[in-house]
Amino acid sequence: MMMKQLSKILIAALAALGVSLAFAQQLPGPIVTADWLAANQAQVQLVDVRSDTKSYSRQSVTSVDKKTGKVQVEEVGGVIPGALLVDYALVRSEKLFDGQKTKYLIPDREELESRLRAAGLRSDKPIVIAALGLDPSDVVEALRLYWTLKVFGEDRVAVLDGGSAGWLASGRTLSPAASAKPAPGNWTAKGYRAALIAGSADVEQASKSARPLLIDGRESASFYGLTKRSYVNQYGHIANAKSLPPELMFRSAQGVQYFLTRAQYQTLAKLSGIDAAAPAISYCNSGNLASGAWFVFSELLGNSNVKLYDGSLYLWSREGRPLVGVL
């Protein structure tokens, strides 16, 4: 009898604080599978983030492998039913930085709260982020949002392995995105973890001393100086950086990008000359692809001393800092 009364008191107290019982839902880790999401979607809020917002209203294109009978995903259209939609353009902001307008930076707290509330995000359920899932560049959009939420104190967050494409490949369906706006959410930042963000001075020191380790998350051709983005002024990479290109960070199956295993990431780090347990800073062209390296080392390999260089080479080159070429 006493236990029942205590339970009622606890439930009433949670309700008074605006906390639903769904709050108790525990995510299994930083990654969830399509099967897990299908069984637990009512207990979480699913956020679909992508740059290709026109794909919300397109039809998916799939085929069936005649030998295996498995679904092959050619093009993703629509969303997982019930997903909240976030345009990736809203995940980053243009700010005044040292007197200059600078793109690709993490939003201010009020700006991020406003954007995510407009998408319908609430504070009473854990968050699962789904990317488009066809290409590594899709996956890191989800990881950039994940990192951003972590910076602002949100720990009840995970990423859907395979994203929307993986949902299709598992034999499930996507639906055209709803045209009506969702009910406004009440998501609120729970803090600010400056320790997850590196600045140019941090990176310069790391380049000179090789500690913390610098991890370049761009494609190999960019690291070696064969190609560059138009907004990066030079070819090459920051001195003493190690390369961990996105083409090696995921496995492709049925047209879908999936994460590797923990053991495979450990091996990949070793082969890349990276001590997975050492303090590190990840960077790329604009802080997008760098989210992949940050996620792997911080969230999957458990390295609590990994930062992401916000602005990355876009900011570095605007400041007139040097890169080194290999070829």
N, C-alpha and C positions, 0 to 999 in steps of 0.2 A: 504494500500500500504506500509506504514511504517512498519507494522508488518511482511509482507512478506519479506521485505528487511532484517529486523533483523533476521528472521528465516534463510534466506540464509547465512547471515554472520556467525551465530552460527554454522550452519552445516559445512560451510567451515572451521571455526576455529577448530571444533572437528576433521574434516578429516585431517587437517594439523598436529594435535597432535597425529594422529594415533588412534583416538577413534571412534569406529563405533557407529551407532545408537543403536545397540544391547546392548551397555553399559547401556542404560537407563532401560533395563529389570530389574524389581525388583523381588527378590525372596520373597515368601510369609512368610518365616521364616527359621529357621534352619533345618526344615524337609519339604520335598515336597512329594506328593503322585504320584503314577503311572499315574493317570489321569491328574494331573497338568503337569507332565513331557511330556506326550504324546501331550498335547496342546501347550507346550512351548519349546520343545526340540531345535527348530531352533534358539532360542534366548539365549541358554545357551550351555556350553560345558560339556558333560557327561564324567566322569572319572570312570572307573571300576577298583577297587583295590581288589586284592585277593592273597592269598598265593598259592592256588591250581591253578597254571597257566596251568596245563594240562587240566583243565576243559574248557579252552577257545575253544578247538577243539573237545570236547565230545558232544554227543547228550543229550538233556534233557530227563528226564524220568518223566512222569506225569500220573495220573489216574483221573477218574471222580467219585466222590462220588454218588452212585446210589440214595441216598435219597435226597440230596440237589442239585445235578447236578453241583456242584462246582469242579473246577480243584484242585487236590491234587498234590503238587510238591514233588517228590521223590528225584530227582537229577537235578542239574543245569548244563547245557552245553551250550557253546556259550555265546554271549554277546548281550546286547541291541544294535540294529543297530546304528552305528555312534559313539559308545563309544570309548574313548581313554583308553588304557590299561596301568595300573601301577602295576608292581610286588610288592607285599607288602614288600618283602625283601629290596626294595630300599627306603622305607619310613623311615627306621632306619639305623644307622651307627655304626661301630666300631671305637672308637677314643682312643687316649691316654688320660687317666684321672688319674691324680696324678702319672704319670709314668707307669701306667698299661694300657694294651689294654682292653678296656671295651666295651661290646656289647650293643645293644638295645637303643642307645642314639639318640637324634634328630640330623639330619644332619646339617653340617655347611651351611651357606647361599649359597655359590657358588656350593656346592655339590647338594643341593636340587634343585636349579635353573637348573643345568645341567641335572639332572635326569628327571625333569618334562618337560623341553623343549624337551628332546629326545622323550618323550611320546606324544608330540604335543600340550602341554598345552600353551594357549595364555593368554594375559593380557586384551583382549578386550571384554570378555564375562564372566558372572558369572559362577561359577563352581557348578555342582551337582555331588556328589560322590555316587556311587552304590557299595554296598558290594554283596557278594554271596547271603547272606540272609537266609541261612538254619539253622544257629546256632548262639548263642550269640557271639561266638568267631569270626564268619564272620563279624558280625555287627561292633564289636569294631575295626576291621581293618579299616573300613571307618571312624570311629570316631577318631582313632589315626591320620589319614591323615588330617582330619578336624582340629584337635587341632594343628597339625604341621603348617598348612596353617595359622591358626589364630596367632600363635606365630610370623610368618613372615609377619604379617600385612594384610593378605587377609581376608576381611570381606564379600565379595560377594561369599559366599559358603554355601551349604546346603547338606543334606544327603537324599537319596531316601528311604522313608519308605518301608521296605520289600525287598529292593535291587532287584537284578535280579530275585530272586525267586518270589518276589511279582509281578514283571512285568509279569511273566508266569502265576501266579495265577489269574491275572486280565484278562486272555484270550488273552494276546499278545504273540508274538513269540520272540525267541532269534535266532541269526545267528552265524555261526562259525566266530571266530575272523579273520580279514584280516591278511594275511601273510606279506603283504608289510608294510614297516615302514611308519609311518605318516610323513607329512611335519614337520620339526622342528618348535617348538613353540618359543614364546618370553616371557614366563611368568617371571616376575621379582618380587622379594620380596619387600614389601612396608614398611618394618620396622622390628623391633625385639622387641617383648613384653616379656622381662625377667620376668615380673610379673606373667606370666602364668606357670612358671617353678619353682619347689621347689628343693632344694638341700638337701643333707644328714643333714647338720647342721639345716636347717629349720625343718626337720622331727624330729630330736632329741629334739629340743626345744618343738615342739608340743607334743611329747610323754611325756615329763616331766610335762608340764603345762596343757595338754589337750586343748590347744588353740594355733593355729587353731585346729579345729577338724581333726582327721585322719580318712579317709574312706578307708577301705580295700575292693577293688573291685574283689577279688578272690572268687572262689567257697567256699561254707561253709566248706567243708572237709579240705581245705587248711587253712582257718582261724582258725579252731579249732584244727589244728595240727595232723590230721589223715593222710594227704598226703602232699607231697611237690614236687616241680620240682627239677630235678637233679642239676640244677645250683644254687639253693638256699641251703645254708649250714645247715640250721636249720628248725625244724618244728615250726609252730605257727605263731603269728602275732606281729606287733609292739605294745608295751604297750600303752594302752588307745585308741586303734583304735576301730572304729565301723565297723561292717560288712554290706556290701551292695552287695550281691552276684549276678553274672550275670544271674543266673537262675530265679531271681525275677524281673529283670529289663526290660524284654520284654514279650510280649504275643505271643503265637504260634497259628496260624490259617492256615489251608490248607498246613501245612508243612513249613510255612513262619514265620520269626521273625518280629514282628511289635513293635513299641514304644507304651508305655502306654500313657494315657492322663496326662495332667499337674496335675489334681486333684489326680489321682492315684499315681503319683510320690510323691506328697506332703504327702499323707497318708502313703506311703511306708517309706519315710524318718522318719515320726513321729513314726511309729511302730519299726523302727530300732534304735530309740534313737538319731536321727540326726536332729539338728536344720538346716533346709534348708537355712536359711538366714545368718548363721554364717560363718566366714572365715573358709576355709577348705583346706585340701591337700588330694588328692586321690593317692593311690598307689596299686600295685599288685605284680606280680612276676617280670615283666620286663618293665612295663609301657604300656602294651597293654590293658588289661582289665580295668586298671585305667582310660582309655579314656572314658569308659562308664559312670562311676560315675562323671567324670569331665563334660561331655557333659550334663548329666541330670541336675546337680546343676547349672552350669554356663549358658548353652544355653537355657534350657527348663524352669528352675525355676528362672532364672534371677539373680543369685547370682554372682556379679562381682568380688568377692574375693575368687576364687577357683583356686588352683594350682594343677599341676600334677607332681608327683615325678618321674623325668626322670631317668630310670635305675632301680628304685624301689628296690625290695628285692635282685635282682641280685647284684646291687651295694652295698646295705646296708650290705649284708652278706659278700661280698668281703672285706669290711672295718672292719669286725669283730664285727659288732654291734649286740646287742642281740635281740632275739625274745622271746615271752612268749607263752607258751602252755596253753590250756584249758583242754584237755583230755589226 
